[in-house]
Amino acid sequence: MSDWTMLVEAGRGIIAASRLGGPAVVARGPQDEKFALGDLLAGLEGADELDDDQLNELAREIGPGLTGGNLKSYREVARAWPAEQRVEASWTTHRTLMKAPNRFELITPGMTLRGAQRAYGKTPADTEHPSRWPLERRVDYLITQLQDPPTAKAVREQVEGRKFARAARAASRAVEEERSAEYREALRELREARDAKHPERAVYDAIFKLRDAREYVRAVGRASADVHSFMPDHRKPDVVAAVRDLALGAIEVLGALSANDPGVSSQALKDVLDGLSSPNKTNESANFDGTVDSQWQETDTRPSDGTVLHGELV
């Protein structure tokens, strides 16, 4: 087994042992896995010769979440704090004091990060942070800072840069939406091409939907004529207008079909026009009780090849 493999396996063992030990072991002092990993590297002959790329590779092989920078920091702290000088305080506390000449006298068991920062003469990280200031103080501070020309210029550049970034993101979204629209159009054309293999299928669907609409109109007529009609009187004009539009649309279609092929629809168009000119005849022929006079009896419109339409009334 090579030295590199032994180093990787040892690092993995430290991580595994630390995790199995639970949070109490991981959290504090000399038992922290960071010290163990640091000791592993600090005691390695030629450890200082490992460059950043090698440290990054080592961290990757030991386990997720580690970086070469982590390993370098662990090694430096381990060297600054011999095992006999470490106390029951966090690894971060030891790191904060590692460059203090009198660090062994400054550190005490249970010392917090803020305590270490004060002992070393540093401003605690969370003391008087601008995010903790009252609003008025933050506003005054910002105004003061913006009165400095270089600061104001840098702020303007940052704002403009963010505006440009937002515009770029918006343009990117627009391109994606356009591509999505093109995809939907291509998909529609593909489906149309597929359906074009069976051109009569679309005709069958249209006939069924037309017949279904007719039955729905008749049902509305029967319901509106009932003594206990669901339809309030003030809504009847709306229904009449809707049925009128349907009738006019049907006449337009028959007229168009008659112009293209008189033999197919001329008689049907004549029947409709006759019915419109003779309301009584129409009422007698298309009764709302569901019966249909023989003159209006539906003919067999199945295709000549014998195909039965979905929902066909025969």
C-alpha positions, 0 to 999 in steps of 0.5 A: 500500500502506498503512502498516499493510499495509507494517508487517504485511508487514515483520513477516512478512518478519522472521519468515520470514527468522529461521526460514530462518536456523536455530536459531543465528540465532534463539537469540542476541543482535543477530540475534534476531527479537525485536530486529528486530521491536522495531526495526520498531516502535520506528522507526515514527512514531506507534508509541506511539499503537498501543493494546493492541487494535491491537498484538494485531491486528498480532501476529495478522496477522504470524503465529501465536504472537505477542501484542500484549504480545510486540510491546510488550515487543520495542519497549521492549527495542529502545529500551533497547538501541541496535543498537551496544550489543547483545552476543552474549547472549540477548534475555532477558538484554538484557531483564533489564538494560534498566532498569539505568542502567549496563546497557551496562557490566554486560552481557557477551558470553555472559552468561546470564539468571542472570548478568544477574539477579545483576549487576542485584542480583536473585535468580536465578529458579531459586535456592532455589526451593521446588520444589528444597528438601528435603522437610523444609524444604518442610514446615517452610516450609508449616507456618510459612506456615499459622500466618499467619491470612490465609494459612491462610484463603486456603488454606482458600478455595482448597481449598474452591473446588477441591472445589466445582470437582471436584463441579461437574465430576462433576455435569457428567459425570453429566449427560452420562452421563444424556444419553448414556443418553437418546440410547442409549434414543432410538436403541433406540426408533428401531431398534425403530420401523424393525424394526416395519415388518417385524414377521415379521422378529423371528419369523424370527430367533427361530425360527432362534435356537431351532433353532440352540440345539437343534442345539447341545444335540444336539451337546453330547449327542453329544459327551458320549456319545462314548467319548473325551468332552471332558466330565469326570465332575464337570462332567456334573451342571452340563451336566445342570442347564443342559439341564434349564433349557432343557427347562423353559423350552421347556415353559413357552413351549409352555404359554404358546403353547397357552393363547393358541392351543391349535391351534398348540402343544397337540400339540407340548406333548403330544409333549414331555410324552409324551416325558418320560413315556417316556424310552425312546421319547425316546431312540429318537426323538432319537438322538445319532447325528444321526438322527431317527425319523419320528414326530419328523420336522420339519415345514415351518414356512415362512411361508405367503407362501413366505419362507424362514427364514435357516438353516431346516432343511427 
